[in-house]
Amino acid sequence: MNLSSILIAKNEEQNIEKCIKSLVNCIDEINVFIDDLSDDRTFEIADKFNNVKLRKIKWQGFSETKQEALKFVTNDWVLWIDADEVLTEKLSEELTKFKDNIPLHSVYSVPRKAFFLGKWIKHCGWYPDRVNRLFNKNEIKFSQSSVHEFLHYKGQTGKLKNDLLHFTDPDIFHYFEKFNLYTSLAAEELNKKKRAFKISDILLRPAFTFFKMFIIKKGFLDGIQGFILCVFSSAYVFTKYCKLWELNKKGIQI
């Protein structure tokens, strides 16, 4: 059995090379799709690899773009990976062995370890952050979510053992670059579902998020980075629901 991969990137010149290098020993068809609005050296760097199928693609949203990318994949089994992620050597070896067996499930999850502000986060509810990334393309469909897309499929989920590394936020500036977009998309998703804002959404939810991550999920064991992550995550929830309030309010005014 052969494996393909889909990797969609925009302005990822800092990450794209190490991501692709981690795939070469276990992926038979490496498909890299560069957002046509990307304006850094991402395309040029990816183009250096002879074994990469490289295309430019029009961004249609997180889910729709990945669903479109699957049309260019020739193998049934696909690994979905983001440009700021890297396969560990052990995960690469596990995928190589996977190809020699008959899969028992249509989707497999991998444990993901995040690198946040210079530290591997082992608590806060972030590890092991299992994500469904290996799948039979004929058995799944991407959700229509505006953000945090996921796979629709039937049956149980298989589990791979070894880590996928996620270089999520090298600095605070990068975190807040994503923060505004992601909170807006999340609020829009709630608004589309006719979710009405409640004052408890900004009074209780952010506080509970911090308490859950820092105390229940032992984020305090991750040091200053763990504390910052829990505060930022609380602020994310607060901002998302403030934006929902704003969208609800605009809806009433129309």
C-alpha positions in Angstrom: 0.0 0.0 0.0 1.2 3.5 -0.8 0.6 6.7 1.1 0.0 10.2 -0.1 0.1 13.4 1.8 -1.7 16.8 1.5 0.0 19.9 2.8 -1.5 23.3 2.3 0.7 26.4 3.0 0.7 30.1 2.9 3.7 32.2 3.8 5.4 29.3 5.6 9.0 29.8 4.5 10.2 29.2 8.1 8.5 25.8 8.3 8.0 24.2 4.9 11.4 22.7 4.5 11.6 20.7 7.7 8.0 19.6 7.3 8.7 18.2 3.8 12.0 16.6 4.9 10.1 14.7 7.6 7.8 13.1 5.0 10.3 11.8 2.4 11.1 8.5 4.1 7.5 7.3 4.5 5.3 9.1 2.1 5.2 7.9 -1.5 3.4 10.9 -3.0 4.0 14.2 -1.3 1.4 16.8 -2.5 2.1 20.4 -1.5 -0.5 23.1 -2.3 0.6 26.7 -2.0 -2.0 29.3 -1.4 -2.0 31.5 -4.6 -1.8 34.6 -2.3 1.4 33.5 -0.6 4.0 36.1 -1.1 7.1 34.8 0.6 9.6 32.0 -0.5 7.3 29.1 0.4 6.8 28.0 -3.2 10.5 28.4 -4.1 11.6 26.3 -1.1 9.1 23.5 -1.7 10.1 23.5 -5.4 13.7 22.4 -4.5 12.4 18.9 -3.6 12.3 16.6 -6.7 9.8 14.2 -5.2 7.2 16.8 -4.4 4.1 17.4 -6.5 3.7 21.2 -6.2 0.7 23.2 -7.1 -0.8 26.6 -6.4 -4.4 26.6 -5.1 -7.1 29.2 -4.5 -8.0 29.4 -0.8 -11.6 28.5 -0.2 -11.6 28.1 3.6 -9.9 25.5 5.8 -12.3 22.6 5.0 -13.1 23.4 1.4 -9.5 23.8 0.3 -8.5 20.5 1.8 -11.4 18.7 0.2 -10.4 20.2 -3.1 -6.8 19.1 -2.6 -7.9 15.5 -2.2 -9.0 15.5 -5.9 -5.3 15.6 -6.9 -4.3 12.6 -4.7 -3.7 9.3 -6.5 -3.5 6.9 -3.5 -6.4 5.9 -1.3 -4.6 6.4 2.0 -3.7 10.0 2.9 -1.8 11.8 5.6 -3.0 15.3 6.3 -0.2 17.5 7.7 0.1 21.3 8.2 3.2 23.2 7.3 4.1 23.9 10.9 4.1 20.2 11.8 6.8 17.6 11.6 6.8 13.8 11.8 9.1 12.4 14.4 11.5 9.7 13.2 9.5 7.2 15.2 6.2 8.3 13.6 7.8 8.0 10.1 8.9 4.5 10.9 5.4 3.6 12.2 3.9 4.9 9.0 6.3 2.8 6.9 5.2 -0.3 8.9 1.6 0.7 8.5 1.9 0.4 4.7 2.8 -3.3 5.0 -0.5 -4.2 6.9 -4.2 -4.2 6.1 -5.8 -1.3 7.9 -8.5 -2.2 10.4 -10.1 1.3 10.4 -10.8 4.1 7.9 -9.2 6.8 10.1 -6.3 6.9 12.4 -5.4 9.5 15.0 -1.9 10.6 16.1 -0.8 12.2 19.4 0.4 15.8 18.7 2.9 17.6 20.9 3.0 21.4 20.7 6.0 23.7 20.9 4.8 27.0 22.4 7.0 30.0 23.1 10.1 27.8 23.3 8.7 24.9 25.4 7.1 21.6 24.7 3.7 21.7 26.4 3.0 18.5 28.2 -0.1 19.6 30.2 -2.9 22.2 29.9 -5.0 19.6 28.1 -2.7 20.0 25.1 -0.9 16.7 25.3 -1.5 14.2 24.0 -3.7 16.2 21.7 -4.9 13.4 19.4 -5.8 14.5 15.9 -7.2 12.4 13.1 -4.7 12.7 10.3 -4.3 9.4 8.5 -7.4 8.3 6.5 -8.8 6.5 3.5 -9.9 9.4 1.3 -12.9 7.3 0.0 -14.3 7.0 3.5 -14.2 10.5 4.8 -15.4 14.1 4.1 -14.1 17.3 5.6 -16.5 19.2 7.8 -17.9 22.5 6.7 -16.4 24.2 9.8 -15.0 27.7 9.3 -12.1 26.9 11.6 -10.9 23.8 13.4 -12.0 21.5 10.6 -12.4 17.8 11.2 -13.2 14.6 9.4 -16.7 13.0 9.0 -16.5 9.2 8.8 -18.2 6.1 10.1 -16.8 3.5 12.5 -14.1 3.5 15.2 -10.8 5.4 15.1 -7.5 3.6 15.0 -4.6 5.0 17.0 -1.0 5.5 16.0 1.5 5.6 18.9 4.2 8.1 18.0 4.1 11.9 18.1 3.4 14.5 15.5 5.3 17.7 16.4 3.5 21.0 16.1 5.6 24.2 16.1 2.5 26.3 16.8 3.7 29.6 18.2 7.3 30.6 18.2 6.5 34.0 19.7 3.6 36.1 21.0 3.3 38.2 17.9 2.7 35.1 15.9 0.0 33.9 18.3 -2.0 37.1 18.1 -1.6 37.2 14.3 -3.8 34.0 14.3 -5.8 35.1 17.3 -7.9 37.8 15.5 -8.7 35.6 12.5 -9.5 32.4 14.4 -11.8 34.2 17.0 -13.7 35.8 14.2 -14.2 32.6 12.3 -15.2 30.8 15.5 -17.8 33.5 16.3 -19.1 33.4 12.8 -19.5 29.6 13.1 -21.6 30.0 16.2 -23.7 32.8 14.7 -24.4 30.6 11.6 -25.7 28.0 14.0 -28.1 30.6 15.5 -26.2 30.6 18.8 -27.5 33.4 21.0 -25.0 35.3 23.1 -25.4 35.0 26.9 -23.6 37.2 29.5 -22.3 34.0 31.2 -20.4 33.4 28.0 -17.9 36.1 28.9 -18.3 36.1 32.7 -18.0 32.3 33.3 -16.6 30.6 30.2 -13.2 32.3 30.2 -12.7 31.8 33.9 -13.6 28.2 33.6 -11.2 27.7 30.7 -8.3 29.1 32.7 -9.2 26.9 35.8 -9.6 23.8 33.7 -6.3 24.2 31.8 -4.2 25.6 34.6 -5.5 23.6 37.6 -7.5 20.5 36.4 -5.2 19.8 33.4 -2.1 20.8 35.5 -0.9 23.6 33.2 1.1 25.0 36.2 3.6 22.2 35.6 4.5 23.8 32.2 6.0 26.8 33.9 5.6 30.4 32.7 4.7 29.2 29.2 1.9 27.1 30.7 0.6 30.1 32.6 0.7 32.3 29.5 -1.0 29.7 27.4 -3.9 29.3 29.9 -4.4 33.1 30.1 -4.3 33.5 26.3 -6.7 30.6 25.9 -9.1 32.3 28.4 -8.7 35.5 26.4 -9.5 33.5 23.2 -12.8 32.3 24.6 -13.6 35.8 25.9 -12.9 37.4 22.6 -14.8 34.7 20.6 -18.0 35.3 22.6 -17.6 39.1 22.5 -17.5 38.8 18.7 -20.6 36.6 18.8 -22.3 39.3 20.8 -21.3 41.8 18.1 -22.6 39.6 15.4 -25.9 39.0 17.2 -26.3 42.7 17.7 -25.7 43.4 14.0 -28.3 40.8 13.2 -30.9 42.6 15.4 -30.2 45.9 13.7 -30.8 44.6 10.2 
